Amino acid sequence: MDYEAMLAEKDAIIVQQNILIEELLKESSSEIQQLKHELNQLKKLIFGNKSERFIAEVNANQLSLFTSEEQDISSDHVVEKQHIEYDRKTPKKHPGRNAIPDHLPVEEVIIEPEEDTSGMKKIGEEITETLEYTPASLVKKRTIRLKYAKPDGDGIVIGQLPSRPIPKAIAEASLLSHIIVAKFIDHLPFY
């Protein structure tokens, strides 16, 4: 009989332990659900869509700076207009590009118009100065385009300016290629 009483006592202990384990399981599962929800909210704050604006919840007990009473008062108020005059300084004109130094050697290229210029009178010339690079030296390249006036006064004939890598720049293709190679291949700074 002692054996049966001992078994009944052990069964009661096991049943109580099972009840405690089930209660702990319920508590831990509810805590896990709460933590998962909190984790999802934090993930939304960190990784979710963000907006610049902030719309706060309005508390009835909190006073507002922008109430409708003040708007009613301001709508009755008449706004006076003021006339203000002032003098503005006119911006200075850009002085233009710096001149190419005179100590550089000069290479002149003379370009004649493509039309026949016999019988025409030379009235001037257009001079364009650019910088050209030959290894370890700079050369000023002066392109002179001769201008001719037609004998019957119908207009002016001038030589065509050769195309350049960058329009209106003073750098020729040889100088630009040297700068690009020095910067990107030789890893030298611009200065």
MODELLER restraints for C-alpha pairs under 7 A, 6 or more apart:
rsr = mdl.restraints
at = mdl.atoms
rsr.add(forms.Gaussian(group=physical.xy_distance, feature=features.Distance(at['CA:104:A'], at['CA:138:A']), mean=6.86, stdev=0.5))
rsr.add(forms.Gaussian(group=physical.xy_distance, feature=features.Distance(at['CA:104:A'], at['CA:139:A']), mean=5.90, stdev=0.5))
rsr.add(forms.Gaussian(group=physical.xy_distance, feature=features.Distance(at['CA:104:A'], at['CA:140:A']), mean=6.11, stdev=0.5))
rsr.add(forms.Gaussian(group=physical.xy_distance, feature=features.Distance(at['CA:105:A'], at['CA:139:A']), mean=5.35, stdev=0.5))
rsr.add(forms.Gaussian(group=physical.xy_distance, feature=features.Distance(at['CA:105:A'], at['CA:140:A']), mean=5.97, stdev=0.5))
rsr.add(forms.Gaussian(group=physical.xy_distance, feature=features.Distance(at['CA:106:A'], at['CA:139:A']), mean=6.01, stdev=0.5))
rsr.add(forms.Gaussian(group=physical.xy_distance, feature=features.Distance(at['CA:106:A'], at['CA:140:A']), mean=4.72, stdev=0.5))
rsr.add(forms.Gaussian(group=physical.xy_distance, feature=features.Distance(at['CA:106:A'], at['CA:141:A']), mean=5.75, stdev=0.5))
rsr.add(forms.Gaussian(group=physical.xy_distance, feature=features.Distance(at['CA:106:A'], at['CA:142:A']), mean=6.72, stdev=0.5))
rsr.add(forms.Gaussian(group=physical.xy_distance, feature=features.Distance(at['CA:107:A'], at['CA:139:A']), mean=6.93, stdev=0.5))
rsr.add(forms.Gaussian(group=physical.xy_distance, feature=features.Distance(at['CA:107:A'], at['CA:140:A']), mean=6.16, stdev=0.5))
rsr.add(forms.Gaussian(group=physical.xy_distance, feature=features.Distance(at['CA:107:A'], at['CA:141:A']), mean=4.75, stdev=0.5))
rsr.add(forms.Gaussian(group=physical.xy_distance, feature=features.Distance(at['CA:107:A'], at['CA:142:A']), mean=5.96, stdev=0.5))
rsr.add(forms.Gaussian(group=physical.xy_distance, feature=features.Distance(at['CA:108:A'], at['CA:141:A']), mean=5.89, stdev=0.5))
rsr.add(forms.Gaussian(group=physical.xy_distance, feature=features.Distance(at['CA:108:A'], at['CA:142:A']), mean=4.65, stdev=0.5))
rsr.add(forms.Gaussian(group=physical.xy_distance, feature=features.Distance(at['CA:108:A'], at['CA:143:A']), mean=5.84, stdev=0.5))
rsr.add(forms.Gaussian(group=physical.xy_distance, feature=features.Distance(at['CA:109:A'], at['CA:142:A']), mean=6.16, stdev=0.5))
rsr.add(forms.Gaussian(group=physical.xy_distance, feature=features.Distance(at['CA:109:A'], at['CA:143:A']), mean=4.78, stdev=0.5))
rsr.add(forms.Gaussian(group=physical.xy_distance, feature=features.Distance(at['CA:109:A'], at['CA:144:A']), mean=6.09, stdev=0.5))
rsr.add(forms.Gaussian(group=physical.xy_distance, feature=features.Distance(at['CA:110:A'], at['CA:143:A']), mean=5.94, stdev=0.5))
rsr.add(forms.Gaussian(group=physical.xy_distance, feature=features.Distance(at['CA:110:A'], at['CA:144:A']), mean=4.77, stdev=0.5))
rsr.add(forms.Gaussian(group=physical.xy_distance, feature=features.Distance(at['CA:110:A'], at['CA:145:A']), mean=6.03, stdev=0.5))
rsr.add(forms.Gaussian(group=physical.xy_distance, feature=features.Distance(at['CA:111:A'], at['CA:144:A']), mean=6.16, stdev=0.5))
rsr.add(forms.Gaussian(group=physical.xy_distance, feature=features.Distance(at['CA:111:A'], at['CA:145:A']), mean=4.98, stdev=0.5))
rsr.add(forms.Gaussian(group=physical.xy_distance, feature=features.Distance(at['CA:111:A'], at['CA:146:A']), mean=6.65, stdev=0.5))
rsr.add(forms.Gaussian(group=physical.xy_distance, feature=features.Distance(at['CA:111:A'], at['CA:159:A']), mean=5.66, stdev=0.5))
rsr.add(forms.Gaussian(group=physical.xy_distance, feature=features.Distance(at['CA:112:A'], at['CA:145:A']), mean=6.31, stdev=0.5))
rsr.add(forms.Gaussian(group=physical.xy_distance, feature=features.Distance(at['CA:112:A'], at['CA:146:A']), mean=5.88, stdev=0.5))
rsr.add(forms.Gaussian(group=physical.xy_distance, feature=features.Distance(at['CA:112:A'], at['CA:159:A']), mean=5.00, stdev=0.5))
rsr.add(forms.Gaussian(group=physical.xy_distance, feature=features.Distance(at['CA:113:A'], at['CA:157:A']), mean=6.55, stdev=0.5))
rsr.add(forms.Gaussian(group=physical.xy_distance, feature=features.Distance(at['CA:113:A'], at['CA:158:A']), mean=5.19, stdev=0.5))
rsr.add(forms.Gaussian(group=physical.xy_distance, feature=features.Distance(at['CA:113:A'], at['CA:159:A']), mean=3.67, stdev=0.5))
rsr.add(forms.Gaussian(group=physical.xy_distance, feature=features.Distance(at['CA:113:A'], at['CA:160:A']), mean=6.55, stdev=0.5))
rsr.add(forms.Gaussian(group=physical.xy_distance, feature=features.Distance(at['CA:114:A'], at['CA:159:A']), mean=6.59, stdev=0.5))
rsr.add(forms.Gaussian(group=physical.xy_distance, feature=features.Distance(at['CA:119:A'], at['CA:151:A']), mean=6.76, stdev=0.5))
rsr.add(forms.Gaussian(group=physical.xy_distance, feature=features.Distance(at['CA:120:A'], at['CA:148:A']), mean=5.91, stdev=0.5))
rsr.add(forms.Gaussian(group=physical.xy_distance, feature=features.Distance(at['CA:120:A'], at['CA:149:A']), mean=5.76, stdev=0.5))
rsr.add(forms.Gaussian(group=physical.xy_distance, feature=features.Distance(at['CA:120:A'], at['CA:150:A']), mean=5.21, stdev=0.5))
rsr.add(forms.Gaussian(group=physical.xy_distance, feature=features.Distance(at['CA:120:A'], at['CA:151:A']), mean=5.43, stdev=0.5))
rsr.add(forms.Gaussian(group=physical.xy_distance, feature=features.Distance(at['CA:121:A'], at['CA:148:A']), mean=5.43, stdev=0.5))
rsr.add(forms.Gaussian(group=physical.xy_distance, feature=features.Distance(at['CA:121:A'], at['CA:149:A']), mean=5.38, stdev=0.5))
rsr.add(forms.Gaussian(group=physical.xy_distance, feature=features.Distance(at['CA:121:A'], at['CA:150:A']), mean=6.92, stdev=0.5))
rsr.add(forms.Gaussian(group=physical.xy_distance, feature=features.Distance(at['CA:121:A'], at['CA:151:A']), mean=6.94, stdev=0.5))
rsr.add(forms.Gaussian(group=physical.xy_distance, feature=features.Distance(at['CA:122:A'], at['CA:147:A']), mean=5.79, stdev=0.5))
rsr.add(forms.Gaussian(group=physical.xy_distance, feature=features.Distance(at['CA:122:A'], at['CA:148:A']), mean=4.34, stdev=0.5))
rsr.add(forms.Gaussian(group=physical.xy_distance, feature=features.Distance(at['CA:122:A'], at['CA:149:A']), mean=6.28, stdev=0.5))
rsr.add(forms.Gaussian(group=physical.xy_distance, feature=features.Distance(at['CA:123:A'], at['CA:147:A']), mean=5.85, stdev=0.5))
rsr.add(forms.Gaussian(group=physical.xy_distance, feature=features.Distance(at['CA:123:A'], at['CA:148:A']), mean=5.60, stdev=0.5))
rsr.add(forms.Gaussian(group=physical.xy_distance, feature=features.Distance(at['CA:123:A'], at['CA:149:A']), mean=6.33, stdev=0.5))
rsr.add(forms.Gaussian(group=physical.xy_distance, feature=features.Distance(at['CA:124:A'], at['CA:146:A']), mean=6.42, stdev=0.5))
rsr.add(forms.Gaussian(group=physical.xy_distance, feature=features.Distance(at['CA:124:A'], at['CA:147:A']), mean=5.24, stdev=0.5))
rsr.add(forms.Gaussian(group=physical.xy_distance, feature=features.Distance(at['CA:125:A'], at['CA:144:A']), mean=6.45, stdev=0.5))
rsr.add(forms.Gaussian(group=physical.xy_distance, feature=features.Distance(at['CA:125:A'], at['CA:145:A']), mean=5.46, stdev=0.5))
rsr.add(forms.Gaussian(group=physical.xy_distance, feature=features.Distance(at['CA:125:A'], at['CA:146:A']), mean=4.49, stdev=0.5))
rsr.add(forms.Gaussian(group=physical.xy_distance, feature=features.Distance(at['CA:125:A'], at['CA:147:A']), mean=5.15, stdev=0.5))
rsr.add(forms.Gaussian(group=physical.xy_distance, feature=features.Distance(at['CA:126:A'], at['CA:144:A']), mean=5.87, stdev=0.5))
rsr.add(forms.Gaussian(group=physical.xy_distance, feature=features.Distance(at['CA:126:A'], at['CA:145:A']), mean=5.18, stdev=0.5))
rsr.add(forms.Gaussian(group=physical.xy_distance, feature=features.Distance(at['CA:126:A'], at['CA:146:A']), mean=6.63, stdev=0.5))
rsr.add(forms.Gaussian(group=physical.xy_distance, feature=features.Distance(at['CA:127:A'], at['CA:142:A']), mean=6.72, stdev=0.5))
rsr.add(forms.Gaussian(group=physical.xy_distance, feature=features.Distance(at['CA:127:A'], at['CA:143:A']), mean=5.81, stdev=0.5))
rsr.add(forms.Gaussian(group=physical.xy_distance, feature=features.Distance(at['CA:127:A'], at['CA:144:A']), mean=4.79, stdev=0.5))
rsr.add(forms.Gaussian(group=physical.xy_distance, feature=features.Distance(at['CA:127:A'], at['CA:145:A']), mean=6.52, stdev=0.5))
rsr.add(forms.Gaussian(group=physical.xy_distance, feature=features.Distance(at['CA:128:A'], at['CA:142:A']), mean=5.91, stdev=0.5))
rsr.add(forms.Gaussian(group=physical.xy_distance, feature=features.Distance(at['CA:128:A'], at['CA:143:A']), mean=5.32, stdev=0.5))
rsr.add(forms.Gaussian(group=physical.xy_distance, feature=features.Distance(at['CA:128:A'], at['CA:144:A']), mean=6.72, stdev=0.5))
rsr.add(forms.Gaussian(group=physical.xy_distance, feature=features.Distance(at['CA:129:A'], at['CA:140:A']), mean=6.73, stdev=0.5))
rsr.add(forms.Gaussian(group=physical.xy_distance, feature=features.Distance(at['CA:129:A'], at['CA:141:A']), mean=5.86, stdev=0.5))
rsr.add(forms.Gaussian(group=physical.xy_distance, feature=features.Distance(at['CA:129:A'], at['CA:142:A']), mean=4.71, stdev=0.5))
rsr.add(forms.Gaussian(group=physical.xy_distance, feature=features.Distance(at['CA:129:A'], at['CA:143:A']), mean=6.45, stdev=0.5))
rsr.add(forms.Gaussian(group=physical.xy_distance, feature=features.Distance(at['CA:129:A'], at['CA:170:A']), mean=6.82, stdev=0.5))
rsr.add(forms.Gaussian(group=physical.xy_distance, feature=features.Distance(at['CA:130:A'], at['CA:140:A']), mean=6.03, stdev=0.5))
rsr.add(forms.Gaussian(group=physical.xy_distance, feature=features.Distance(at['CA:130:A'], at['CA:141:A']), mean=5.45, stdev=0.5))
rsr.add(forms.Gaussian(group=physical.xy_distance, feature=features.Distance(at['CA:130:A'], at['CA:142:A']), mean=6.69, stdev=0.5))
rsr.add(forms.Gaussian(group=physical.xy_distance, feature=features.Distance(at['CA:130:A'], at['CA:170:A']), mean=4.17, stdev=0.5))
rsr.add(forms.Gaussian(group=physical.xy_distance, feature=features.Distance(at['CA:130:A'], at['CA:171:A']), mean=5.75, stdev=0.5))
rsr.add(forms.Gaussian(group=physical.xy_distance, feature=features.Distance(at['CA:130:A'], at['CA:172:A']), mean=6.61, stdev=0.5))
rsr.add(forms.Gaussian(group=physical.xy_distance, feature=features.Distance(at['CA:131:A'], at['CA:138:A']), mean=6.71, stdev=0.5))
rsr.add(forms.Gaussian(group=physical.xy_distance, feature=features.Distance(at['CA:131:A'], at['CA:139:A']), mean=6.03, stdev=0.5))
rsr.add(forms.Gaussian(group=physical.xy_distance, feature=features.Distance(at['CA:131:A'], at['CA:140:A']), mean=5.01, stdev=0.5))
rsr.add(forms.Gaussian(group=physical.xy_distance, feature=features.Distance(at['CA:131:A'], at['CA:141:A']), mean=6.05, stdev=0.5))
rsr.add(forms.Gaussian(group=physical.xy_distance, feature=features.Distance(at['CA:131:A'], at['CA:170:A']), mean=5.72, stdev=0.5))
rsr.add(forms.Gaussian(group=physical.xy_distance, feature=features.Distance(at['CA:131:A'], at['CA:171:A']), mean=5.06, stdev=0.5))
rsr.add(forms.Gaussian(group=physical.xy_distance, feature=features.Distance(at['CA:131:A'], at['CA:172:A']), mean=6.00, stdev=0.5))
rsr.add(forms.Gaussian(group=physical.xy_distance, feature=features.Distance(at['CA:132:A'], at['CA:138:A']), mean=5.85, stdev=0.5))
rsr.add(forms.Gaussian(group=physical.xy_distance, feature=features.Distance(at['CA:132:A'], at['CA:139:A']), mean=5.25, stdev=0.5))
rsr.add(forms.Gaussian(group=physical.xy_distance, feature=features.Distance(at['CA:132:A'], at['CA:140:A']), mean=6.24, stdev=0.5))
rsr.add(forms.Gaussian(group=physical.xy_distance, feature=features.Distance(at['CA:132:A'], at['CA:141:A']), mean=6.39, stdev=0.5))
rsr.add(forms.Gaussian(group=physical.xy_distance, feature=features.Distance(at['CA:132:A'], at['CA:171:A']), mean=6.44, stdev=0.5))
rsr.add(forms.Gaussian(group=physical.xy_distance, feature=features.Distance(at['CA:132:A'], at['CA:172:A']), mean=5.24, stdev=0.5))
rsr.add(forms.Gaussian(group=physical.xy_distance, feature=features.Distance(at['CA:132:A'], at['CA:174:A']), mean=6.04, stdev=0.5))
rsr.add(forms.Gaussian(group=physical.xy_distance, feature=features.Distance(at['CA:132:A'], at['CA:175:A']), mean=5.50, stdev=0.5))
rsr.add(forms.Gaussian(group=physical.xy_distance, feature=features.Distance(at['CA:133:A'], at['CA:139:A']), mean=6.19, stdev=0.5))
rsr.add(forms.Gaussian(group=physical.xy_distance, feature=features.Distance(at['CA:133:A'], at['CA:174:A']), mean=5.35, stdev=0.5))
rsr.add(forms.Gaussian(group=physical.xy_distance, feature=features.Distance(at['CA:133:A'], at['CA:175:A']), mean=4.62, stdev=0.5))
rsr.add(forms.Gaussian(group=physical.xy_distance, feature=features.Distance(at['CA:145:A'], at['CA:158:A']), mean=6.39, stdev=0.5))
rsr.add(forms.Gaussian(group=physical.xy_distance, feature=features.Distance(at['CA:145:A'], at['CA:159:A']), mean=5.21, stdev=0.5))
rsr.add(forms.Gaussian(group=physical.xy_distance, feature=features.Distance(at['CA:146:A'], at['CA:158:A']), mean=5.81, stdev=0.5))
rsr.add(forms.Gaussian(group=physical.xy_distance, feature=features.Distance(at['CA:146:A'], at['CA:159:A']), mean=6.21, stdev=0.5))
rsr.add(forms.Gaussian(group=physical.xy_distance, feature=features.Distance(at['CA:147:A'], at['CA:156:A']), mean=6.76, stdev=0.5))
rsr.add(forms.Gaussian(group=physical.xy_distance, feature=features.Distance(at['CA:147:A'], at['CA:157:A']), mean=5.70, stdev=0.5))
rsr.add(forms.Gaussian(group=physical.xy_distance, feature=features.Distance(at['CA:147:A'], at['CA:158:A']), mean=4.51, stdev=0.5))
rsr.add(forms.Gaussian(group=physical.xy_distance, feature=features.Distance(at['CA:148:A'], at['CA:156:A']), mean=5.65, stdev=0.5))
rsr.add(forms.Gaussian(group=physical.xy_distance, feature=features.Distance(at['CA:148:A'], at['CA:157:A']), mean=5.10, stdev=0.5))
rsr.add(forms.Gaussian(group=physical.xy_distance, feature=features.Distance(at['CA:148:A'], at['CA:158:A']), mean=6.38, stdev=0.5))
rsr.add(forms.Gaussian(group=physical.xy_distance, feature=features.Distance(at['CA:149:A'], at['CA:155:A']), mean=6.06, stdev=0.5))
rsr.add(forms.Gaussian(group=physical.xy_distance, feature=features.Distance(at['CA:149:A'], at['CA:156:A']), mean=4.56, stdev=0.5))
rsr.add(forms.Gaussian(group=physical.xy_distance, feature=features.Distance(at['CA:149:A'], at['CA:157:A']), mean=6.27, stdev=0.5))
rsr.add(forms.Gaussian(group=physical.xy_distance, feature=features.Distance(at['CA:150:A'], at['CA:156:A']), mean=6.06, stdev=0.5))
rsr.add(forms.Gaussian(group=physical.xy_distance, feature=features.Distance(at['CA:164:A'], at['CA:172:A']), mean=6.76, stdev=0.5))
rsr.add(forms.Gaussian(group=physical.xy_distance, feature=features.Distance(at['CA:165:A'], at['CA:172:A']), mean=6.91, stdev=0.5))
rsr.add(forms.Gaussian(group=physical.xy_distance, feature=features.Distance(at['CA:165:A'], at['CA:173:A']), mean=6.04, stdev=0.5))
rsr.add(forms.Gaussian(group=physical.xy_distance, feature=features.Distance(at['CA:182:A'], at['CA:188:A']), mean=5.50, stdev=0.5))
rsr.add(forms.Gaussian(group=physical.xy_distance, feature=features.Distance(at['CA:183:A'], at['CA:189:A']), mean=6.07, stdev=0.5))
rsr.add(forms.Gaussian(group=physical.xy_distance, feature=features.Distance(at['CA:183:A'], at['CA:190:A']), mean=6.77, stdev=0.5))
